[in-house]
């Protein structure tokens, strides 16, 4: 559910304090734990270290990010992959297909010469 327009965007006051008097080009990494803070136009160009529960992930704010939350760009879960034996077989077949395609392409270039 979105925040009421009457209330305005939520930006952590401590985060705004860290931004005051700094320029985006010279400011160092700004560490923050406030994942719920919305990105405002004043934040464009700054480099934030957004905490994901384990480490701070670097996020450089661009114009397209304005209106989103900082936490959206710092995933909290690491996806490894699905599968097991069946998945390994599929990946092996895919890799063999790529190798065969590369050999075929190499053979065509050798035949043209």
DRENPA-3360 file (N, C-alpha, C; in nm, 2 decimals, always signed):
BEGIN
1 = XXXXXXXX = +0.08/-0.12/+0.00/+0.00/+0.00/+0.00/+0.09/+0.12/+0.00 ~ +0.06/+0.22/-0.08/+0.14/+0.34/-0.09/+0.11/+0.44/+0.02 ~ +0.21/+0.52/+0.04/+0.19/+0.62/+0.15/+0.10/+0.74/+0.10 ~ +0.02/+0.79/+0.19/-0.07/+0.90/+0.15/+0.00/+1.02/+0.10 ~ -0.06/+1.08/-0.01/+0.00/+1.20/-0.07/+0.00/+1.31/+0.03 ~ -0.10/+1.31/+0.12/-0.12/+1.41/+0.22/+0.00/+1.42/+0.31 ~ +0.06/+1.30/+0.35/+0.17/+1.29/+0.44/+0.30/+1.32/+0.37 ~ +0.31/+1.29/+0.24/+0.44/+1.31/+0.17/+0.53/+1.20/+0.18;
9 = XXXXXXXX = +0.64/+1.20/+0.11/+0.74/+1.09/+0.11/+0.81/+1.08/+0.25 ~ +0.84/+0.96/+0.28/+0.92/+0.93/+0.41/+1.07/+0.93/+0.38 ~ +1.14/+1.02/+0.43/+1.29/+1.02/+0.42/+1.34/+1.03/+0.56 ~ +1.43/+0.94/+0.60/+1.49/+0.95/+0.73/+1.56/+1.08/+0.76 ~ +1.52/+1.15/+0.87/+1.59/+1.28/+0.89/+1.74/+1.27/+0.91 ~ +1.79/+1.16/+0.96/+1.93/+1.14/+0.98/+2.00/+1.13/+0.84 ~ +1.93/+1.07/+0.75/+1.99/+1.06/+0.61/+1.99/+1.19/+0.54 ~ +1.89/+1.27/+0.56/+1.89/+1.41/+0.51/+2.00/+1.49/+0.57;
17 = XXXXXXXX = +2.03/+1.47/+0.70/+2.13/+1.54/+0.76/+2.27/+1.51/+0.71 ~ +2.29/+1.38/+0.67/+2.42/+1.34/+0.61/+2.44/+1.40/+0.47 ~ +2.33/+1.43/+0.40/+2.34/+1.49/+0.27/+2.36/+1.64/+0.27 ~ +2.33/+1.71/+0.37/+2.34/+1.85/+0.37/+2.48/+1.90/+0.36 ~ +2.50/+2.00/+0.27/+2.63/+2.06/+0.25/+2.73/+1.98/+0.17 ~ +2.68/+1.87/+0.11/+2.77/+1.78/+0.03/+2.73/+1.78/-0.11 ~ +2.83/+1.77/-0.20/+2.79/+1.75/-0.34/+2.81/+1.61/-0.38 ~ +2.73/+1.57/-0.48/+2.73/+1.43/-0.52/+2.87/+1.38/-0.58;
25 = XXXXXXXX = +2.94/+1.47/-0.64/+3.07/+1.43/-0.70/+3.18/+1.41/-0.60 ~ +3.18/+1.48/-0.48/+3.29/+1.47/-0.39/+3.25/+1.39/-0.26 ~ +3.12/+1.36/-0.24/+3.08/+1.29/-0.12/+3.13/+1.15/-0.12 ~ +3.18/+1.10/-0.01/+3.21/+0.96/+0.01/+3.09/+0.87/+0.02 ~ +3.11/+0.74/+0.03/+3.00/+0.65/+0.05/+2.92/+0.69/+0.18 ~ +2.79/+0.70/+0.17/+2.70/+0.73/+0.28/+2.63/+0.60/+0.32 ~ +2.67/+0.55/+0.44/+2.61/+0.43/+0.49/+2.48/+0.46/+0.55 ~ +2.38/+0.37/+0.53/+2.25/+0.39/+0.59/+2.18/+0.25/+0.62;
33 = XXXXXXXX = +2.11/+0.25/+0.72/+2.03/+0.13/+0.76/+1.88/+0.16/+0.72 ~ +1.85/+0.27/+0.68/+1.71/+0.31/+0.65/+1.67/+0.27/+0.51 ~ +1.63/+0.14/+0.50/+1.59/+0.09/+0.37/+1.45/+0.14/+0.32 ~ +1.37/+0.20/+0.42/+1.24/+0.24/+0.38/+1.23/+0.39/+0.33 ~ +1.35/+0.45/+0.34/+1.35/+0.59/+0.29/+1.33/+0.60/+0.14 ~ +1.24/+0.69/+0.10/+1.22/+0.71/-0.04/+1.34/+0.79/-0.10 ~ +1.37/+0.77/-0.23/+1.47/+0.84/-0.30/+1.41/+0.97/-0.35 ~ +1.47/+1.08/-0.31/+1.43/+1.22/-0.35/+1.52/+1.27/-0.46;
41 = XXXXXXXX = +1.48/+1.37/-0.53/+1.57/+1.43/-0.64/+1.70/+1.48/-0.58 ~ +1.71/+1.52/-0.46/+1.83/+1.57/-0.40/+1.94/+1.46/-0.39 ~ +1.89/+1.34/-0.39/+1.99/+1.23/-0.37/+2.05/+1.18/-0.50 ~ +2.01/+1.23/-0.61/+2.06/+1.18/-0.74/+2.21/+1.21/-0.75 ~ +2.29/+1.10/-0.78/+2.43/+1.11/-0.80/+2.51/+1.07/-0.68 ~ +2.45/+1.06/-0.56/+2.52/+1.02/-0.44/+2.53/+0.86/-0.44 ~ +2.64/+0.82/-0.37/+2.66/+0.68/-0.35/+2.62/+0.64/-0.21 ~ +2.53/+0.55/-0.20/+2.48/+0.50/-0.07/+2.52/+0.36/-0.04;
49 = XXXXXXXX = +2.55/+0.33/+0.08/+2.58/+0.19/+0.13/+2.45/+0.15/+0.20 ~ +2.36/+0.07/+0.13/+2.24/+0.03/+0.19/+2.25/-0.11/+0.26 ~ +2.22/-0.12/+0.38/+2.24/-0.24/+0.46/+2.14/-0.34/+0.42 ~ +2.18/-0.47/+0.40/+2.09/-0.57/+0.36/+2.07/-0.68/+0.47 ~ +2.12/-0.65/+0.58/+2.12/-0.75/+0.69/+2.25/-0.81/+0.72 ~ +2.34/-0.80/+0.63/+2.47/-0.86/+0.65/+2.58/-0.76/+0.61 ~ +2.57/-0.70/+0.50/+2.67/-0.60/+0.45/+2.60/-0.48/+0.39 ~ +2.68/-0.38/+0.37/+2.63/-0.26/+0.30/+2.66/-0.28/+0.15;
57 = XXXXXXXX = +2.55/-0.27/+0.07/+2.56/-0.28/-0.07/+2.56/-0.14/-0.14 ~ +2.66/-0.12/-0.22/+2.67/+0.02/-0.28/+2.56/+0.04/-0.39 ~ +2.50/+0.15/-0.38/+2.39/+0.19/-0.47/+2.41/+0.33/-0.51 ~ +2.44/+0.35/-0.64/+2.45/+0.49/-0.70/+2.31/+0.53/-0.75 ~ +2.26/+0.64/-0.69/+2.13/+0.68/-0.73/+2.13/+0.76/-0.86 ~ +2.03/+0.72/-0.95/+2.01/+0.78/-1.08/+1.87/+0.84/-1.08 ~ +1.84/+0.92/-1.19/+1.71/+0.98/-1.20/+1.60/+0.89/-1.20 ~ +1.62/+0.77/-1.26/+1.51/+0.67/-1.27/+1.47/+0.62/-1.14;
65 = XXXXXXXX = +1.55/+0.63/-1.04/+1.53/+0.57/-0.91/+1.44/+0.66/-0.82 ~ +1.42/+0.78/-0.86/+1.35/+0.88/-0.77/+1.20/+0.83/-0.75 ~ +1.16/+0.82/-0.63/+1.03/+0.78/-0.59/+1.03/+0.63/-0.54 ~ +1.14/+0.56/-0.57/+1.15/+0.42/-0.51/+1.21/+0.43/-0.38 ~ +1.22/+0.31/-0.31/+1.28/+0.30/-0.18/+1.42/+0.25/-0.19 ~ +1.51/+0.29/-0.10/+1.65/+0.25/-0.10/+1.66/+0.10/-0.09 ~ +1.58/+0.03/-0.02/+1.58/-0.11/+0.00/+1.55/-0.19/-0.12 ~ +1.49/-0.13/-0.22/+1.46/-0.21/-0.34/+1.59/-0.24/-0.42;
73 = XXXXXXXX = +1.69/-0.17/-0.40/+1.82/-0.19/-0.47/+1.92/-0.26/-0.39 ~ +1.88/-0.31/-0.28/+1.98/-0.39/-0.19/+1.91/-0.52/-0.15 ~ +1.92/-0.62/-0.23/+1.84/-0.75/-0.20/+1.89/-0.81/-0.07 ~ +1.80/-0.87/+0.00/+1.83/-0.92/+0.13/+1.86/-1.07/+0.12 ~ +1.82/-1.14/+0.01/+1.83/-1.28/+0.00/+1.92/-1.31/-0.12 ~ +2.00/-1.41/-0.11/+2.09/-1.45/-0.22/+2.04/-1.57/-0.29 ~ +2.00/-1.56/-0.41/+1.95/-1.67/-0.49/+2.06/-1.75/-0.55 ~ +2.07/-1.87/-0.52/+2.18/-1.95/-0.57/+2.13/-2.02/-0.70;
81 = XXXXXXXX = +2.04/-2.11/-0.69/+1.98/-2.17/-0.81/+1.89/-2.29/-0.76 ~ +1.79/-2.32/-0.85/+1.71/-2.44/-0.82/+1.78/-2.56/-0.88 ~ +1.74/-2.67/-0.85/+1.78/-2.79/-0.92/+1.85/-2.89/-0.84 ~ +1.93/-2.97/-0.90/+2.00/-3.08/-0.84/+2.06/-3.16/-0.95 ~ +2.04/-3.29/-0.95/+2.09/-3.38/-1.06/+2.03/-3.34/-1.19 ~ +1.90/-3.32/-1.20/+1.83/-3.29/-1.32/+1.88/-3.16/-1.38 ~ +1.90/-3.06/-1.30/+1.94/-2.93/-1.34/+2.08/-2.93/-1.39 ~ +2.17/-3.01/-1.33/+2.31/-3.02/-1.38/+2.31/-3.08/-1.51;
89 = XXXXXXXX = +2.23/-3.19/-1.54/+2.22/-3.25/-1.67/+2.18/-3.15/-1.78 ~ +2.08/-3.07/-1.75/+2.03/-2.97/-1.84/+2.14/-2.86/-1.87 ~ +2.21/-2.82/-1.77/+2.32/-2.72/-1.79/+2.43/-2.78/-1.87 ~ +2.46/-2.91/-1.85/+2.57/-2.98/-1.92/+2.53/-2.99/-2.07 ~ +2.41/-3.02/-2.10/+2.36/-3.03/-2.24/+2.37/-2.90/-2.31 ~ +2.33/-2.79/-2.24/+2.34/-2.66/-2.29/+2.48/-2.62/-2.32 ~ +2.57/-2.65/-2.23/+2.71/-2.62/-2.25/+2.77/-2.69/-2.37 ~ +2.73/-2.82/-2.39/+2.78/-2.90/-2.50/+2.72/-2.84/-2.63;
97 = XXXXXXXX = +2.60/-2.80/-2.63/+2.54/-2.74/-2.75/+2.61/-2.61/-2.79 ~ +2.65/-2.53/-2.69/+2.73/-2.40/-2.72/+2.87/-2.44/-2.78 ~ +2.93/-2.54/-2.72/+3.06/-2.58/-2.77/+3.05/-2.63/-2.92 ~ +2.95/-2.71/-2.95/+2.93/-2.76/-3.08/+2.90/-2.64/-3.18 ~ +2.82/-2.55/-3.14/+2.79/-2.43/-3.22/+2.92/-2.35/-3.25 ~ +3.00/-2.34/-3.15/+3.13/-2.26/-3.17/+3.22/-2.33/-3.26 ~ +3.23/-2.47/-3.25/+3.31/-2.55/-3.34/+3.26/-2.54/-3.49 ~ +3.13/-2.54/-3.50/+3.07/-2.53/-3.63/+3.10/-2.39/-3.70;
105 = XXXXXXXX = +3.09/-2.29/-3.62/+3.12/-2.15/-3.67/+3.26/-2.14/-3.70 ~ +3.35/-2.20/-3.62/+3.50/-2.20/-3.65/+3.53/-2.28/-3.78 ~ +3.46/-2.39/-3.80/+3.48/-2.47/-3.92/+3.43/-2.39/-4.05 ~ +3.33/-2.31/-4.04/+3.28/-2.23/-4.15/+3.38/-2.13/-4.19 ~ +3.44/-2.06/-4.09/+3.54/-1.96/-4.12/+3.66/-2.02/-4.18 ~ +3.70/-2.14/-4.14/+3.82/-2.20/-4.19/+3.79/-2.25/-4.33 ~ +3.67/-2.29/-4.36/+3.64/-2.34/-4.50/+3.63/-2.22/-4.60 ~ +3.60/-2.10/-4.55/+3.60/-1.98/-4.64/+3.74/-1.94/-4.68;
113 = X = +3.84/-1.97/-4.60/+3.97/-1.92/-4.63/+4.03/-2.01/-4.72;
% end
